Amino acid sequence: MSNKQTRPVHLHRVDQSQNMRRFYLLAIQPTLFGGASVIRNWGRIGTEGQSMITTFDMTADAMVELTRIERSKRNRGYAEPR
């Protein structure tokens, strides 16, 4: 797994007309037993937010899940912070 693939994905969605200021953070963390976990953190910008960890036996499966979630969030209007 290269460094580029393991970088965290940090996305924001800001819409002043709806008073919306959200963040979404995705990262992959290796496990002790050779697998990988997808770590998600989301919430309102300026807060700690919520977290969820999903563990996979194969790192490739974790990468597929991260890519799927990132694509879904970008389709909903999330983008890199300015």
mmCIF file of the N, C-alpha and C atoms, coordinates in Angstrom:
data_MODEL
# 
_entry.id   MODEL 
# 
loop_
_atom_site.group_PDB 
_atom_site.id 
_atom_site.type_symbol 
_atom_site.label_atom_id 
_atom_site.label_alt_id 
_atom_site.label_comp_id 
_atom_site.label_asym_id 
_atom_site.label_entity_id 
_atom_site.label_seq_id 
_atom_site.pdbx_PDB_ins_code 
_atom_site.Cartn_x 
_atom_site.Cartn_y 
_atom_site.Cartn_z 
_atom_site.occupancy 
_atom_site.B_iso_or_equiv 
_atom_site.pdbx_formal_charge 
_atom_site.auth_seq_id 
_atom_site.auth_comp_id 
_atom_site.auth_asym_id 
_atom_site.auth_atom_id 
_atom_site.pdbx_PDB_model_num 
ATOM 1   N N  . MET A 1 1  ? 0.859   -1.179 0.000  1.00 0.00 ? 1  MET A N  1 
ATOM 2   C CA . MET A 1 1  ? 0.000   0.000  0.000  1.00 0.00 ? 1  MET A CA 1 
ATOM 3   C C  . MET A 1 1  ? 0.902   1.237  0.000  1.00 0.00 ? 1  MET A C  1 
ATOM 4   N N  . SER A 1 2  ? 0.699   2.127  -0.913 1.00 0.00 ? 2  SER A N  1 
ATOM 5   C CA . SER A 1 2  ? 1.538   3.310  -0.999 1.00 0.00 ? 2  SER A CA 1 
ATOM 6   C C  . SER A 1 2  ? 1.032   4.410  -0.067 1.00 0.00 ? 2  SER A C  1 
ATOM 7   N N  . ASN A 1 3  ? 1.886   5.408  0.173  1.00 0.00 ? 3  ASN A N  1 
ATOM 8   C CA . ASN A 1 3  ? 1.520   6.536  1.045  1.00 0.00 ? 3  ASN A CA 1 
ATOM 9   C C  . ASN A 1 3  ? 0.319   7.295  0.521  1.00 0.00 ? 3  ASN A C  1 
ATOM 10  N N  . LYS A 1 4  ? 0.245   7.454  -0.802 1.00 0.00 ? 4  LYS A N  1 
ATOM 11  C CA . LYS A 1 4  ? -0.861  8.213  -1.388 1.00 0.00 ? 4  LYS A CA 1 
ATOM 12  C C  . LYS A 1 4  ? -2.207  7.577  -1.043 1.00 0.00 ? 4  LYS A C  1 
ATOM 13  N N  . GLN A 1 5  ? -2.253  6.256  -1.045 1.00 0.00 ? 5  GLN A N  1 
ATOM 14  C CA . GLN A 1 5  ? -3.504  5.559  -0.777 1.00 0.00 ? 5  GLN A CA 1 
ATOM 15  C C  . GLN A 1 5  ? -3.904  5.634  0.695  1.00 0.00 ? 5  GLN A C  1 
ATOM 16  N N  . THR A 1 6  ? -2.960  5.792  1.598  1.00 0.00 ? 6  THR A N  1 
ATOM 17  C CA . THR A 1 6  ? -3.277  5.751  3.021  1.00 0.00 ? 6  THR A CA 1 
ATOM 18  C C  . THR A 1 6  ? -3.500  7.133  3.623  1.00 0.00 ? 6  THR A C  1 
ATOM 19  N N  . ARG A 1 7  ? -3.403  8.181  2.831  1.00 0.00 ? 7  ARG A N  1 
ATOM 20  C CA . ARG A 1 7  ? -3.664  9.527  3.355  1.00 0.00 ? 7  ARG A CA 1 
ATOM 21  C C  . ARG A 1 7  ? -5.117  9.674  3.744  1.00 0.00 ? 7  ARG A C  1 
ATOM 22  N N  . PRO A 1 8  ? -5.383  10.364 4.840  1.00 0.00 ? 8  PRO A N  1 
ATOM 23  C CA . PRO A 1 8  ? -6.782  10.599 5.211  1.00 0.00 ? 8  PRO A CA 1 
ATOM 24  C C  . PRO A 1 8  ? -7.480  11.499 4.188  1.00 0.00 ? 8  PRO A C  1 
ATOM 25  N N  . VAL A 1 9  ? -8.765  11.300 4.034  1.00 0.00 ? 9  VAL A N  1 
ATOM 26  C CA . VAL A 1 9  ? -9.592  12.122 3.141  1.00 0.00 ? 9  VAL A CA 1 
ATOM 27  C C  . VAL A 1 9  ? -10.401 13.050 4.038  1.00 0.00 ? 9  VAL A C  1 
ATOM 28  N N  . HIS A 1 10 ? -10.202 14.355 3.870  1.00 0.00 ? 10 HIS A N  1 
ATOM 29  C CA . HIS A 1 10 ? -10.898 15.349 4.682  1.00 0.00 ? 10 HIS A CA 1 
ATOM 30  C C  . HIS A 1 10 ? -11.793 16.173 3.760  1.00 0.00 ? 10 HIS A C  1 
ATOM 31  N N  . LEU A 1 11 ? -13.107 16.133 4.014  1.00 0.00 ? 11 LEU A N  1 
ATOM 32  C CA . LEU A 1 11 ? -14.074 16.821 3.156  1.00 0.00 ? 11 LEU A CA 1 
ATOM 33  C C  . LEU A 1 11 ? -14.936 17.771 3.983  1.00 0.00 ? 11 LEU A C  1 
ATOM 34  N N  . HIS A 1 12 ? -15.367 18.852 3.352  1.00 0.00 ? 12 HIS A N  1 
ATOM 35  C CA . HIS A 1 12 ? -16.277 19.819 3.980  1.00 0.00 ? 12 HIS A CA 1 
ATOM 36  C C  . HIS A 1 12 ? -17.497 20.018 3.094  1.00 0.00 ? 12 HIS A C  1 
ATOM 37  N N  . ARG A 1 13 ? -18.596 20.366 3.727  1.00 0.00 ? 13 ARG A N  1 
ATOM 38  C CA . ARG A 1 13 ? -19.793 20.785 2.993  1.00 0.00 ? 13 ARG A CA 1 
ATOM 39  C C  . ARG A 1 13 ? -20.337 22.005 3.719  1.00 0.00 ? 13 ARG A C  1 
ATOM 40  N N  . VAL A 1 14 ? -20.271 23.154 3.052  1.00 0.00 ? 14 VAL A N  1 
ATOM 41  C CA . VAL A 1 14 ? -20.718 24.409 3.645  1.00 0.00 ? 14 VAL A CA 1 
ATOM 42  C C  . VAL A 1 14 ? -21.772 25.027 2.749  1.00 0.00 ? 14 VAL A C  1 
ATOM 43  N N  . ASP A 1 15 ? -22.934 25.309 3.346  1.00 0.00 ? 15 ASP A N  1 
ATOM 44  C CA . ASP A 1 15 ? -24.026 25.978 2.637  1.00 0.00 ? 15 ASP A CA 1 
ATOM 45  C C  . ASP A 1 15 ? -24.614 27.008 3.597  1.00 0.00 ? 15 ASP A C  1 
ATOM 46  N N  . GLN A 1 16 ? -24.244 28.272 3.408  1.00 0.00 ? 16 GLN A N  1 
ATOM 47  C CA . GLN A 1 16 ? -24.669 29.332 4.317  1.00 0.00 ? 16 GLN A CA 1 
ATOM 48  C C  . GLN A 1 16 ? -26.180 29.512 4.331  1.00 0.00 ? 16 GLN A C  1 
ATOM 49  N N  . SER A 1 17 ? -26.843 29.277 3.210  1.00 0.00 ? 17 SER A N  1 
ATOM 50  C CA . SER A 1 17 ? -28.292 29.470 3.153  1.00 0.00 ? 17 SER A CA 1 
ATOM 51  C C  . SER A 1 17 ? -29.042 28.474 4.042  1.00 0.00 ? 17 SER A C  1 
ATOM 52  N N  . GLN A 1 18 ? -28.433 27.317 4.306  1.00 0.00 ? 18 GLN A N  1 
ATOM 53  C CA . GLN A 1 18 ? -29.055 26.313 5.163  1.00 0.00 ? 18 GLN A CA 1 
ATOM 54  C C  . GLN A 1 18 ? -28.380 26.224 6.531  1.00 0.00 ? 18 GLN A C  1 
ATOM 55  N N  . ASN A 1 19 ? -27.454 27.155 6.815  1.00 0.00 ? 19 ASN A N  1 
ATOM 56  C CA . ASN A 1 19 ? -26.682 27.138 8.059  1.00 0.00 ? 19 ASN A CA 1 
ATOM 57  C C  . ASN A 1 19 ? -25.984 25.785 8.238  1.00 0.00 ? 19 ASN A C  1 
ATOM 58  N N  . MET A 1 20 ? -25.414 25.273 7.146  1.00 0.00 ? 20 MET A N  1 
ATOM 59  C CA . MET A 1 20 ? -24.775 23.963 7.139  1.00 0.00 ? 20 MET A CA 1 
ATOM 60  C C  . MET A 1 20 ? -23.259 24.118 7.062  1.00 0.00 ? 20 MET A C  1 
ATOM 61  N N  . ARG A 1 21 ? -22.556 23.558 8.048  1.00 0.00 ? 21 ARG A N  1 
ATOM 62  C CA . ARG A 1 21 ? -21.093 23.547 8.065  1.00 0.00 ? 21 ARG A CA 1 
ATOM 63  C C  . ARG A 1 21 ? -20.649 22.182 8.584  1.00 0.00 ? 21 ARG A C  1 
ATOM 64  N N  . ARG A 1 22 ? -20.483 21.234 7.675  1.00 0.00 ? 22 ARG A N  1 
ATOM 65  C CA . ARG A 1 22 ? -20.173 19.856 8.055  1.00 0.00 ? 22 ARG A CA 1 
ATOM 66  C C  . ARG A 1 22 ? -18.791 19.437 7.594  1.00 0.00 ? 22 ARG A C  1 
ATOM 67  N N  . PHE A 1 23 ? -18.230 18.456 8.299  1.00 0.00 ? 23 PHE A N  1 
ATOM 68  C CA . PHE A 1 23 ? -16.970 17.852 7.884  1.00 0.00 ? 23 PHE A CA 1 
ATOM 69  C C  . PHE A 1 23 ? -17.147 16.340 7.846  1.00 0.00 ? 23 PHE A C  1 
ATOM 70  N N  . TYR A 1 24 ? -16.289 15.679 7.077  1.00 0.00 ? 24 TYR A N  1 
ATOM 71  C CA . TYR A 1 24 ? -16.268 14.219 7.006  1.00 0.00 ? 24 TYR A CA 1 
ATOM 72  C C  . TYR A 1 24 ? -14.815 13.816 6.821  1.00 0.00 ? 24 TYR A C  1 
ATOM 73  N N  . LEU A 1 25 ? -14.316 12.942 7.678  1.00 0.00 ? 25 LEU A N  1 
ATOM 74  C CA . LEU A 1 25 ? -12.931 12.492 7.628  1.00 0.00 ? 25 LEU A CA 1 
ATOM 75  C C  . LEU A 1 25 ? -12.919 10.985 7.471  1.00 0.00 ? 25 LEU A C  1 
ATOM 76  N N  . LEU A 1 26 ? -12.159 10.490 6.506  1.00 0.00 ? 26 LEU A N  1 
ATOM 77  C CA . LEU A 1 26 ? -12.001 9.058  6.264  1.00 0.00 ? 26 LEU A CA 1 
ATOM 78  C C  . LEU A 1 26 ? -10.523 8.710  6.321  1.00 0.00 ? 26 LEU A C  1 
ATOM 79  N N  . ALA A 1 27 ? -10.197 7.604  6.985  1.00 0.00 ? 27 ALA A N  1 
ATOM 80  C CA . ALA A 1 27 ? -8.806  7.161  7.059  1.00 0.00 ? 27 ALA A CA 1 
ATOM 81  C C  . ALA A 1 27 ? -8.771  5.643  7.156  1.00 0.00 ? 27 ALA A C  1 
ATOM 82  N N  . ILE A 1 28 ? -7.643  5.059  6.736  1.00 0.00 ? 28 ILE A N  1 
ATOM 83  C CA . ILE A 1 28 ? -7.426  3.620  6.880  1.00 0.00 ? 28 ILE A CA 1 
ATOM 84  C C  . ILE A 1 28 ? -6.301  3.427  7.878  1.00 0.00 ? 28 ILE A C  1 
ATOM 85  N N  . GLN A 1 29 ? -6.551  2.534  8.835  1.00 0.00 ? 29 GLN A N  1 
ATOM 86  C CA . GLN A 1 29 ? -5.578  2.231  9.883  1.00 0.00 ? 29 GLN A CA 1 
ATOM 87  C C  . GLN A 1 29 ? -5.325  0.722  9.867  1.00 0.00 ? 29 GLN A C  1 
ATOM 88  N N  . PRO A 1 30 ? -4.058  0.286  9.812  1.00 0.00 ? 30 PRO A N  1 
ATOM 89  C CA . PRO A 1 30 ? -3.793  -1.161 9.858  1.00 0.00 ? 30 PRO A CA 1 
ATOM 90  C C  . PRO A 1 30 ? -4.158  -1.739 11.229 1.00 0.00 ? 30 PRO A C  1 
ATOM 91  N N  . THR A 1 31 ? -4.559  -3.006 11.235 1.00 0.00 ? 31 THR A N  1 
ATOM 92  C CA . THR A 1 31 ? -4.865  -3.683 12.494 1.00 0.00 ? 31 THR A CA 1 
ATOM 93  C C  . THR A 1 31 ? -3.674  -4.539 12.912 1.00 0.00 ? 31 THR A C  1 
ATOM 94  N N  . LEU A 1 32 ? -3.724  -5.041 14.111 1.00 0.00 ? 32 LEU A N  1 
ATOM 95  C CA . LEU A 1 32 ? -2.640  -5.880 14.628 1.00 0.00 ? 32 LEU A CA 1 
ATOM 96  C C  . LEU A 1 32 ? -2.514  -7.210 13.895 1.00 0.00 ? 32 LEU A C  1 
ATOM 97  N N  . PHE A 1 33 ? -3.583  -7.685 13.295 1.00 0.00 ? 33 PHE A N  1 
ATOM 98  C CA . PHE A 1 33 ? -3.587  -9.012 12.707 1.00 0.00 ? 33 PHE A CA 1 
ATOM 99  C C  . PHE A 1 33 ? -3.535  -9.007 11.189 1.00 0.00 ? 33 PHE A C  1 
ATOM 100 N N  . GLY A 1 34 ? -3.048  -7.925 10.605 1.00 0.00 ? 34 GLY A N  1 
ATOM 101 C CA . GLY A 1 34 ? -2.841  -7.862 9.160  1.00 0.00 ? 34 GLY A CA 1 
ATOM 102 C C  . GLY A 1 34 ? -4.003  -7.321 8.358  1.00 0.00 ? 34 GLY A C  1 
ATOM 103 N N  . GLY A 1 35 ? -5.088  -7.009 8.980  1.00 0.00 ? 35 GLY A N  1 
ATOM 104 C CA . GLY A 1 35 ? -6.221  -6.427 8.284  1.00 0.00 ? 35 GLY A CA 1 
ATOM 105 C C  . GLY A 1 35 ? -6.122  -4.914 8.269  1.00 0.00 ? 35 GLY A C  1 
ATOM 106 N N  . ALA A 1 36 ? -7.248  -4.274 8.064  1.00 0.00 ? 36 ALA A N  1 
ATOM 107 C CA . ALA A 1 36 ? -7.288  -2.814 8.047  1.00 0.00 ? 36 ALA A CA 1 
ATOM 108 C C  . ALA A 1 36 ? -8.662  -2.345 8.508  1.00 0.00 ? 36 ALA A C  1 
ATOM 109 N N  . SER A 1 37 ? -8.690  -1.169 9.112  1.00 0.00 ? 37 SER A N  1 
ATOM 110 C CA . SER A 1 37 ? -9.942  -0.557 9.555  1.00 0.00 ? 37 SER A CA 1 
ATOM 111 C C  . SER A 1 37 ? -10.165 0.750  8.829  1.00 0.00 ? 37 SER A C  1 
ATOM 112 N N  . VAL A 1 38 ? -11.412 0.994  8.433  1.00 0.00 ? 38 VAL A N  1 
ATOM 113 C CA . VAL A 1 38 ? -11.798 2.287  7.883  1.00 0.00 ? 38 VAL A CA 1 
ATOM 114 C C  . VAL A 1 38 ? -12.360 3.094  9.052  1.00 0.00 ? 38 VAL A C  1 
ATOM 115 N N  . ILE A 1 39 ? -11.744 4.232  9.310  1.00 0.00 ? 39 ILE A N  1 
ATOM 116 C CA . ILE A 1 39 ? -12.172 5.097  10.405 1.00 0.00 ? 39 ILE A CA 1 
ATOM 117 C C  . ILE A 1 39 ? -12.884 6.292  9.802  1.00 0.00 ? 39 ILE A C  1 
ATOM 118 N N  . ARG A 1 40 ? -14.125 6.507  10.242 1.00 0.00 ? 40 ARG A N  1 
ATOM 119 C CA . ARG A 1 40 ? -14.927 7.637  9.771  1.00 0.00 ? 40 ARG A CA 1 
ATOM 120 C C  . ARG A 1 40 ? -15.210 8.553  10.942 1.00 0.00 ? 40 ARG A C  1 
ATOM 121 N N  . ASN A 1 41 ? -15.087 9.853  10.696 1.00 0.00 ? 41 ASN A N  1 
ATOM 122 C CA . ASN A 1 41 ? -15.416 10.864 11.697 1.00 0.00 ? 41 ASN A CA 1 
ATOM 123 C C  . ASN A 1 41 ? -16.182 11.955 10.974 1.00 0.00 ? 41 ASN A C  1 
ATOM 124 N N  . TRP A 1 42 ? -17.340 12.342 11.536 1.00 0.00 ? 42 TRP A N  1 
ATOM 125 C CA . TRP A 1 42 ? -18.167 13.342 10.864 1.00 0.00 ? 42 TRP A CA 1 
ATOM 126 C C  . TRP A 1 42 ? -18.905 14.172 11.890 1.00 0.00 ? 42 TRP A C  1 
ATOM 127 N N  . GLY A 1 43 ? -19.328 15.362 11.444 1.00 0.00 ? 43 GLY A N  1 
ATOM 128 C CA . GLY A 1 43 ? -20.123 16.226 12.306 1.00 0.00 ? 43 GLY A CA 1 
ATOM 129 C C  . GLY A 1 43 ? -20.076 17.663 11.832 1.00 0.00 ? 43 GLY A C  1 
ATOM 130 N N  . ARG A 1 44 ? -20.515 18.560 12.703 1.00 0.00 ? 44 ARG A N  1 
ATOM 131 C CA . ARG A 1 44 ? -20.502 19.985 12.408 1.00 0.00 ? 44 ARG A CA 1 
ATOM 132 C C  . ARG A 1 44 ? -19.085 20.515 12.619 1.00 0.00 ? 44 ARG A C  1 
ATOM 133 N N  . ILE A 1 45 ? -18.627 21.365 11.709 1.00 0.00 ? 45 ILE A N  1 
ATOM 134 C CA . ILE A 1 45 ? -17.294 21.956 11.830 1.00 0.00 ? 45 ILE A CA 1 
ATOM 135 C C  . ILE A 1 45 ? -17.221 22.708 13.155 1.00 0.00 ? 45 ILE A C  1 
ATOM 136 N N  . GLY A 1 46 ? -16.149 22.468 13.903 1.00 0.00 ? 46 GLY A N  1 
ATOM 137 C CA . GLY A 1 46 ? -15.965 23.095 15.199 1.00 0.00 ? 46 GLY A CA 1 
ATOM 138 C C  . GLY A 1 46 ? -16.334 22.194 16.367 1.00 0.00 ? 46 GLY A C  1 
ATOM 139 N N  . THR A 1 47 ? -16.910 21.009 16.059 1.00 0.00 ? 47 THR A N  1 
ATOM 140 C CA . THR A 1 47 ? -17.247 20.050 17.104 1.00 0.00 ? 47 THR A CA 1 
ATOM 141 C C  . THR A 1 47 ? -16.376 18.807 16.946 1.00 0.00 ? 47 THR A C  1 
ATOM 142 N N  . GLU A 1 48 ? -16.428 17.943 17.944 1.00 0.00 ? 48 GLU A N  1 
ATOM 143 C CA . GLU A 1 48 ? -15.683 16.693 17.882 1.00 0.00 ? 48 GLU A CA 1 
ATOM 144 C C  . GLU A 1 48 ? -16.327 15.711 16.914 1.00 0.00 ? 48 GLU A C  1 
ATOM 145 N N  . GLY A 1 49 ? -17.634 15.765 16.801 1.00 0.00 ? 49 GLY A N  1 
ATOM 146 C CA . GLY A 1 49 ? -18.351 14.907 15.874 1.00 0.00 ? 49 GLY A CA 1 
ATOM 147 C C  . GLY A 1 49 ? -18.509 13.488 16.386 1.00 0.00 ? 49 GLY A C  1 
ATOM 148 N N  . GLN A 1 50 ? -18.903 12.609 15.492 1.00 0.00 ? 50 GLN A N  1 
ATOM 149 C CA . GLN A 1 50 ? -19.101 11.198 15.796 1.00 0.00 ? 50 GLN A CA 1 
ATOM 150 C C  . GLN A 1 50 ? -18.081 10.376 15.036 1.00 0.00 ? 50 GLN A C  1 
ATOM 151 N N  . SER A 1 51 ? -17.851 9.146  15.501 1.00 0.00 ? 51 SER A N  1 
ATOM 152 C CA . SER A 1 51 ? -16.888 8.255  14.852 1.00 0.00 ? 51 SER A CA 1 
ATOM 153 C C  . SER A 1 51 ? -17.475 6.874  14.653 1.00 0.00 ? 51 SER A C  1 
ATOM 154 N N  . MET A 1 52 ? -16.959 6.190  13.642 1.00 0.00 ? 52 MET A N  1 
ATOM 155 C CA . MET A 1 52 ? -17.325 4.801  13.384 1.00 0.00 ? 52 MET A CA 1 
ATOM 156 C C  . MET A 1 52 ? -16.100 4.103  12.818 1.00 0.00 ? 52 MET A C  1 
ATOM 157 N N  . ILE A 1 53 ? -15.847 2.888  13.294 1.00 0.00 ? 53 ILE A N  1 
ATOM 158 C CA . ILE A 1 53 ? -14.727 2.085  12.803 1.00 0.00 ? 53 ILE A CA 1 
ATOM 159 C C  . ILE A 1 53 ? -15.284 0.792  12.234 1.00 0.00 ? 53 ILE A C  1 
ATOM 160 N N  . THR A 1 54 ? -14.890 0.473  10.998 1.00 0.00 ? 54 THR A N  1 
ATOM 161 C CA . THR A 1 54 ? -15.283 -0.774 10.349 1.00 0.00 ? 54 THR A CA 1 
ATOM 162 C C  . THR A 1 54 ? -14.006 -1.531 10.014 1.00 0.00 ? 54 THR A C  1 
ATOM 163 N N  . THR A 1 55 ? -13.897 -2.773 10.479 1.00 0.00 ? 55 THR A N  1 
ATOM 164 C CA . THR A 1 55 ? -12.671 -3.558 10.306 1.00 0.00 ? 55 THR A CA 1 
ATOM 165 C C  . THR A 1 55 ? -12.854 -4.596 9.204  1.00 0.00 ? 55 THR A C  1 
ATOM 166 N N  . PHE A 1 56 ? -11.804 -4.756 8.403  1.00 0.00 ? 56 PHE A N  1 
ATOM 167 C CA . PHE A 1 56 ? -11.793 -5.705 7.290  1.00 0.00 ? 56 PHE A CA 1 
ATOM 168 C C  . PHE A 1 56 ? -10.594 -6.630 7.423  1.00 0.00 ? 56 PHE A C  1 
ATOM 169 N N  . ASP A 1 57 ? -10.726 -7.871 6.926  1.00 0.00 ? 57 ASP A N  1 
ATOM 170 C CA . ASP A 1 57 ? -9.622  -8.826 6.953  1.00 0.00 ? 57 ASP A CA 1 
ATOM 171 C C  . ASP A 1 57 ? -8.547  -8.464 5.932  1.00 0.00 ? 57 ASP A C  1 
ATOM 172 N N  . MET A 1 58 ? -8.972  -7.873 4.825  1.00 0.00 ? 58 MET A N  1 
ATOM 173 C CA . MET A 1 58 ? -8.047  -7.537 3.741  1.00 0.00 ? 58 MET A CA 1 
ATOM 174 C C  . MET A 1 58 ? -7.973  -6.021 3.579  1.00 0.00 ? 58 MET A C  1 
ATOM 175 N N  . THR A 1 59 ? -6.768  -5.510 3.390  1.00 0.00 ? 59 THR A N  1 
ATOM 176 C CA . THR A 1 59 ? -6.573  -4.080 3.183  1.00 0.00 ? 59 THR A CA 1 
ATOM 177 C C  . THR A 1 59 ? -7.272  -3.618 1.910  1.00 0.00 ? 59 THR A C  1 
ATOM 178 N N  . ALA A 1 60 ? -7.285  -4.462 0.896  1.00 0.00 ? 60 ALA A N  1 
ATOM 179 C CA . ALA A 1 60 ? -7.942  -4.103 -0.368 1.00 0.00 ? 60 ALA A CA 1 
ATOM 180 C C  . ALA A 1 60 ? -9.439  -3.860 -0.153 1.00 0.00 ? 60 ALA A C  1 
ATOM 181 N N  . ASP A 1 61 ? -10.065 -4.652 0.705  1.00 0.00 ? 61 ASP A N  1 
ATOM 182 C CA . ASP A 1 61 ? -11.490 -4.455 0.994  1.00 0.00 ? 61 ASP A CA 1 
ATOM 183 C C  . ASP A 1 61 ? -11.724 -3.118 1.690  1.00 0.00 ? 61 ASP A C  1 
ATOM 184 N N  . ALA A 1 62 ? -10.808 -2.750 2.572  1.00 0.00 ? 62 ALA A N  1 
ATOM 185 C CA . ALA A 1 62 ? -10.916 -1.458 3.265  1.00 0.00 ? 62 ALA A CA 1 
ATOM 186 C C  . ALA A 1 62 ? -10.778 -0.310 2.270  1.00 0.00 ? 62 ALA A C  1 
ATOM 187 N N  . MET A 1 63 ? -9.872  -0.446 1.308  1.00 0.00 ? 63 MET A N  1 
ATOM 188 C CA . MET A 1 63 ? -9.692  0.595  0.290  1.00 0.00 ? 63 MET A CA 1 
ATOM 189 C C  . MET A 1 63 ? -10.945 0.739  -0.572 1.00 0.00 ? 63 MET A C  1 
ATOM 190 N N  . VAL A 1 64 ? -11.569 -0.373 -0.919 1.00 0.00 ? 64 VAL A N  1 
ATOM 191 C CA . VAL A 1 64 ? -12.800 -0.332 -1.716 1.00 0.00 ? 64 VAL A CA 1 
ATOM 192 C C  . VAL A 1 64 ? -13.886 0.401  -0.932 1.00 0.00 ? 64 VAL A C  1 
ATOM 193 N N  . GLU A 1 65 ? -14.021 0.103  0.354  1.00 0.00 ? 65 GLU A N  1 
ATOM 194 C CA . GLU A 1 65 ? -15.038 0.751  1.188  1.00 0.00 ? 65 GLU A CA 1 
ATOM 195 C C  . GLU A 1 65 ? -14.766 2.249  1.320  1.00 0.00 ? 65 GLU A C  1 
ATOM 196 N N  . LEU A 1 66 ? -13.507 2.620  1.549  1.00 0.00 ? 66 LEU A N  1 
ATOM 197 C CA . LEU A 1 66 ? -13.154 4.043  1.651  1.00 0.00 ? 66 LEU A CA 1 
ATOM 198 C C  . LEU A 1 66 ? -13.499 4.770  0.359  1.00 0.00 ? 66 LEU A C  1 
ATOM 199 N N  . THR A 1 67 ? -13.175 4.185  -0.770 1.00 0.00 ? 67 THR A N  1 
ATOM 200 C CA . THR A 1 67 ? -13.459 4.796  -2.066 1.00 0.00 ? 67 THR A CA 1 
ATOM 201 C C  . THR A 1 67 ? -14.963 4.933  -2.278 1.00 0.00 ? 67 THR A C  1 
ATOM 202 N N  . ARG A 1 68 ? -15.737 3.914  -1.890 1.00 0.00 ? 68 ARG A N  1 
ATOM 203 C CA . ARG A 1 68 ? -17.189 3.960  -2.034 1.00 0.00 ? 68 ARG A CA 1 
ATOM 204 C C  . ARG A 1 68 ? -17.798 5.082  -1.195 1.00 0.00 ? 68 ARG A C  1 
ATOM 205 N N  . ILE A 1 69 ? -17.351 5.199  0.051  1.00 0.00 ? 69 ILE A N  1 
ATOM 206 C CA . ILE A 1 69 ? -17.866 6.242  0.944  1.00 0.00 ? 69 ILE A CA 1 
ATOM 207 C C  . ILE A 1 69 ? -17.473 7.625  0.436  1.00 0.00 ? 69 ILE A C  1 
ATOM 208 N N  . GLU A 1 70 ? -16.209 7.775  0.008  1.00 0.00 ? 70 GLU A N  1 
ATOM 209 C CA . GLU A 1 70 ? -15.749 9.074  -0.503 1.00 0.00 ? 70 GLU A CA 1 
ATOM 210 C C  . GLU A 1 70 ? -16.567 9.491  -1.726 1.00 0.00 ? 70 GLU A C  1 
ATOM 211 N N  . ARG A 1 71 ? -16.808 8.578  -2.636 1.00 0.00 ? 71 ARG A N  1 
ATOM 212 C CA . ARG A 1 71 ? -17.599 8.882  -3.843 1.00 0.00 ? 71 ARG A CA 1 
ATOM 213 C C  . ARG A 1 71 ? -19.012 9.318  -3.450 1.00 0.00 ? 71 ARG A C  1 
ATOM 214 N N  . SER A 1 72 ? -19.593 8.615  -2.496 1.00 0.00 ? 72 SER A N  1 
ATOM 215 C CA . SER A 1 72 ? -20.940 8.947  -2.037 1.00 0.00 ? 72 SER A CA 1 
ATOM 216 C C  . SER A 1 72 ? -20.989 10.355 -1.440 1.00 0.00 ? 72 SER A C  1 
ATOM 217 N N  . LYS A 1 73 ? -20.013 10.707 -0.627 1.00 0.00 ? 73 LYS A N  1 
ATOM 218 C CA . LYS A 1 73 ? -19.988 12.030 0.004  1.00 0.00 ? 73 LYS A CA 1 
ATOM 219 C C  . LYS A 1 73 ? -19.758 13.129 -1.030 1.00 0.00 ? 73 LYS A C  1 
ATOM 220 N N  . ARG A 1 74 ? -18.889 12.878 -1.979 1.00 0.00 ? 74 ARG A N  1 
ATOM 221 C CA . ARG A 1 74 ? -18.656 13.889 -3.031 1.00 0.00 ? 74 ARG A CA 1 
ATOM 222 C C  . ARG A 1 74 ? -19.911 14.102 -3.870 1.00 0.00 ? 74 ARG A C  1 
ATOM 223 N N  . ASN A 1 75 ? -20.664 13.043 -4.114 1.00 0.00 ? 75 ASN A N  1 
ATOM 224 C CA . ASN A 1 75 ? -21.932 13.175 -4.849 1.00 0.00 ? 75 ASN A CA 1 
ATOM 225 C C  . ASN A 1 75 ? -22.942 14.001 -4.073 1.00 0.00 ? 75 ASN A C  1 
ATOM 226 N N  . ARG A 1 76 ? -22.837 14.030 -2.759 1.00 0.00 ? 76 ARG A N  1 
ATOM 227 C CA . ARG A 1 76 ? -23.759 14.801 -1.917 1.00 0.00 ? 76 ARG A CA 1 
ATOM 228 C C  . ARG A 1 76 ? -23.289 16.243 -1.710 1.00 0.00 ? 76 ARG A C  1 
ATOM 229 N N  . GLY A 1 77 ? -22.160 16.619 -2.319 1.00 0.00 ? 77 GLY A N  1 
ATOM 230 C CA . GLY A 1 77 ? -21.727 18.009 -2.243 1.00 0.00 ? 77 GLY A CA 1 
ATOM 231 C C  . GLY A 1 77 ? -20.515 18.274 -1.380 1.00 0.00 ? 77 GLY A C  1 
ATOM 232 N N  . TYR A 1 78 ? -19.920 17.249 -0.790 1.00 0.00 ? 78 TYR A N  1 
ATOM 233 C CA . TYR A 1 78 ? -18.702 17.435 0.013  1.00 0.00 ? 78 TYR A CA 1 
ATOM 234 C C  . TYR A 1 78 ? -17.509 17.633 -0.924 1.00 0.00 ? 78 TYR A C  1 
ATOM 235 N N  . ALA A 1 79 ? -16.557 18.468 -0.493 1.00 0.00 ? 79 ALA A N  1 
ATOM 236 C CA . ALA A 1 79 ? -15.354 18.733 -1.283 1.00 0.00 ? 79 ALA A CA 1 
ATOM 237 C C  . ALA A 1 79 ? -14.204 19.055 -0.321 1.00 0.00 ? 79 ALA A C  1 
ATOM 238 N N  . GLU A 1 80 ? -12.982 19.149 -0.867 1.00 0.00 ? 80 GLU A N  1 
ATOM 239 C CA . GLU A 1 80 ? -11.834 19.507 -0.033 1.00 0.00 ? 80 GLU A CA 1 
ATOM 240 C C  . GLU A 1 80 ? -12.040 20.880 0.580  1.00 0.00 ? 80 GLU A C  1 
ATOM 241 N N  . PRO A 1 81 ? -11.552 21.085 1.804  1.00 0.00 ? 81 PRO A N  1 
ATOM 242 C CA . PRO A 1 81 ? -11.683 22.427 2.428  1.00 0.00 ? 81 PRO A CA 1 
ATOM 243 C C  . PRO A 1 81 ? -10.905 23.457 1.635  1.00 0.00 ? 81 PRO A C  1 
ATOM 244 N N  . ARG A 1 82 ? -11.406 24.672 1.631  1.00 0.00 ? 82 ARG A N  1 
ATOM 245 C CA . ARG A 1 82 ? -10.738 25.762 0.884  1.00 0.00 ? 82 ARG A CA 1 
ATOM 246 C C  . ARG A 1 82 ? -9.693  26.413 1.723  1.00 0.00 ? 82 ARG A C  1 
# 
